[in-house]
Amino acid sequence: MNTKEETPVGNIKNANFPVDASGTVYHLGCKKEELAQRVLTVGDYERAEKLSKLLDTDVKIEIRKHRGFVTYTGAYKGVPMSIVSIGMGIPMMDFLVREGRYVVNGPMAVIRYGTCGSVTNVPVGSLAIAKDSVLIRRNPDYWHPSKPSNISPYDISLPCESDPELFENLRSEFVSQYGEERIVTGTNASADSFYSSQGRIDPNFDDQNDKLIDQLIQTHKNIKTLEMETFQLYHLATRSVAPIKAAAATIILANRLSNDFLSNEEKTKLEISGGKACLEALYKQKL
């Protein structure tokens, strides 16, 4: 394995889009040929390390950067593939897609594989494929002393769609792996925080979110899952000048209605088998 260990990015001369003289981007820490056109992104660094063992070549490039990204680039069944752990949240997904797009020539396919909560009666341990995604954003103006009377504490966006072809490839691989009955498809909601914008009640803060989940269910009839990254992936993929196909799958880790939570043992099993299904979908995706 070729390894590049947490070396700092060189001097930057462009504050608009920070890149050093070698072409290494500031946050992701990659330059040309260090990120493949097909990318599997996860949040958990250990999950990325486990899934990197599914790559079929000894020659991987591991890039560890101080900005919180770990990238493994090799091949899967002879097709160049990258696995990138990004941590959590919309800003980290934004860094990945924008800086990844900068260093990759040609069309891209990006699949997110993460964890989520269910806001319906779908049991924990199910696998969800997001056909589309909405954004839940906390609106700080609601708490301002001079706020207008018609303002809401949270805004819910219109949906952004997945790529239909990659979505279907991903769904097909998951059905093949787990069976139709364990797979759910529908609308995902990405929140700008784990607590307030996902309707979690915290007595230490005035969040005004006790009706947020009910509102989400009422306004989005096909809502299935709640997490923090997918919307930004879908939104940027649809806004990219060069083509980016995007899809996302998640392990339902928690059920917000029943308060159930998946065991660590079962989560670990699903991380590997589901990650393999994601790699298969990327492998079969034409660019």
N, C-alpha and C positions, 0 to 999 in steps of 0.2 A: 504494500500500500504506500503510495506517495503521500506524504503528509506535509501540510503547511500549518504550523502551530501558532496561533494567536499572535502573528506578527502585525504590527500596526500598519494601517494604510499610510502611504507616503504623503508628501506635501500636496495640499489641494490648492488649485489656482482658480477654481470656478465655484463660487458660493451658490449658484443657481442649481447645479446638479453636480455634487461633489464626486470627483474622480481623480485619482492620482496619475502620475506620468505613465505608469504601466497599464492604465485602463481599469484598475481595480476600483469598484464602486465602494462608497464610504461605509455603508451599513452591512450589506450582504457579504462584502469581502471577496467577491469573485471578479474575474476578468474573462475575456473571451476564451472559450473552450474549457472553462471550469464549471459551466452549467449547461446541461443538456437541453434540447428542445422539449423533451418530455420530463415533467417534474411532478413528483409526489411530495406534497408538503404536509407535515404533521406539526403539532405543537410541542410534544414531549421529546426532549433530547434523547432519553433512553429508548423511546419508541423508534426514533430514526436510526439509532445504532443497531437495534435488533433487526430492523428491516433492511439495513445495508448488507446484512449477511445473506440476503436473498439475491443480491447482485452476482452475476456469474463470471466476474473477472477478478483476478488478483490485483489488477492495477486500478485502484480507486484513488481519487483525489479527495482528501479530507481537509476541509478548510475550517479552522476554528478562529473566530474573531471575537474581539472584546465586546462587540455590539450585540451579542446574543444570538447569533446564527451559527448552525453547524450544517455543512453541506457535504454530502457524499455523492461523487459522480463516477459512474462506471458504466456497466451495460447489463441489460436483462434480456436473456435469449438473443444476445448479439446486437440489441438495439440500445444506443446511448440513453442513459437514464440518470436523473439526479433525484436524491432524497434529501429534503431540506427541513430541518426543524427550526421553527420561527418563534417559539414561545407562544404568547397569547395576545389576542386583541387585534382590532382593526389597524392600528398603525404598523404593527409588525407585518401583517399581510400586505399593506400598502408598500412597504419597503421591498418585500419579496417580488411582487408583481412588477413594480416600476423599475427597480434596479435589475431584476432578472430579464425584463424585456430589453433593457439597455445592452446587456452583455450577450444576448442570444441573437443570432442571425436566423431569419426565416420564421415560419409559423411555430407556435408553441401549443402544447397541451398541458394543463395543470389540473391535478386532482388534489383536493384537500381530504385528508382522512383524520378525523378527530373524535372528540366526545361531545355529547350534548345532553340536554334535558328534554324530556317529553312533556308536552302540555295537554296531551289527550290521554286516553286509557291504554296507550301502547306500552307494553311491559318493558322493564329494563332488560338489557341483553338483546333487544331487537336492533336491527341495522336500518338506518334511514338514509335515503338518497334524496337530496334536495333538488326538486324540479325548478324551484325559484326561491328567492330570498328577499326579505324586507329588512330594513334597518330600524331599530328602536334607538332613538337619541334623546337623552335627557336635555331638557330645555332650561338652562339656568335663568333665563329671563322671567320664568314663572315666579321665582323667589325674589325678584327685584322689587323694591318698594314702590316704584312707579310703573309696574307692569300694566298692560291693558287688560280689560275685564274678560276678554274672550280667549286668553292664552291658556294652553295646556302644559302640564309638567313634562309630558313626554310626547314626542312626535314619532309617528310610524310612517315610513316611506311607502311609495309604490314599489312593486316587486321588480327585481332583476332576474332574468332567466338564465338557466344553465345552457350550455351548448347542447342541442338536442341529440346529436350523434354521440358525443362523449357520455352524456347522461345515460343513453340507452346501452352503450357498451358497458358502463359501470354497473347499471342495474342488472344486466344479463350475467355478468361475472358474479355478482353477489347472490343472485338467485341460484346460479349453478353451485355456488359454494355452500349456501345455507338453506335453500328451499324458499319457495314463494311466500310461505306463511310467516317467515321471520323478517321479511323485508317490507318496509313502509316507504312510500314516496309521497311527496307533497311539498308544502311551503315551509321553509325555514325562516326563523327570525334571528338576526344577528344584533346583539345589544352592544352599546358602547361601554358597558360595565358589567361585572358579574353580579353585583348586588342590586342597586336601585333600578337599573333599566331592565332587569330580569324579574322584577316584582318580588324580590326577597325582602322580607320585613326586618329592618334593623332598628331596634328601639333607641339606638344612640344618635340617629339622624332623622331629620324631617324630610322624608323622601316622597311623600304623597303618591305612593305606588301600590296601595292595597287593592286597587281595581284594575291594575295594568294587565294582568294575565287575562282576566275576564274580557277586557276591551279587545285584546289581541284575538281571542277566540271568536268573539262576536263579529269583528270586522274582517277576519281572514278565515273563512270557513274550512279551508284545507290546511290550516296550520298544524304542523306536527312537532317541530323541534325548536330549541332555543339554545344559542351559543354566541360566539363573539367574532367570527372571522369570515364566514362564507359570503355574506353580502358584499364585502369589499372585493373579494376575488371575482365574483360575478360582475359587479359594476365595472371594475377596471378592465376585465376581459372584453366587455361590450364596448368600451370606450377606447380600446387600444387601436392605433392606426394599423399596425401589423397584426395579423390574426393571432388570437389567443382563444383556444377552446378550453372551457372551464367546467368542472363538475365537482361535487362534494359528497362524501359519505361520512356518516358519523355513527359511533357506538352510542346507543341510548344508555347513558350511565345513571341517570336519575329520572324519576317520575315526579313531576311537581305536584300532581294531584294526590297520589298515594303516599308520597314521601319515601318511596323505595329507592335504594341505592345499590348498584351492581357491586359484587365482590371483586377484590383485586385479582383473584385467581382467574375468574371468568373474563375480566377485562384484558388480562395478559394474553389469553388464548385468542380473543377476538382481534387484538392488535395485530398479531402475526398473520392469521388466516385472512382477515380483511385487508391487511396491507398487501398480501400476495394478490388478492383479487384486484386491487387498485393497480398494481404493476401490470397485471394481465390486461386490464382495460387500456392502459397507456401503450402497452406493447402492440395491441391490435388496432389502435387508433391511427388512421391515415392522416398525414399532415400535408 
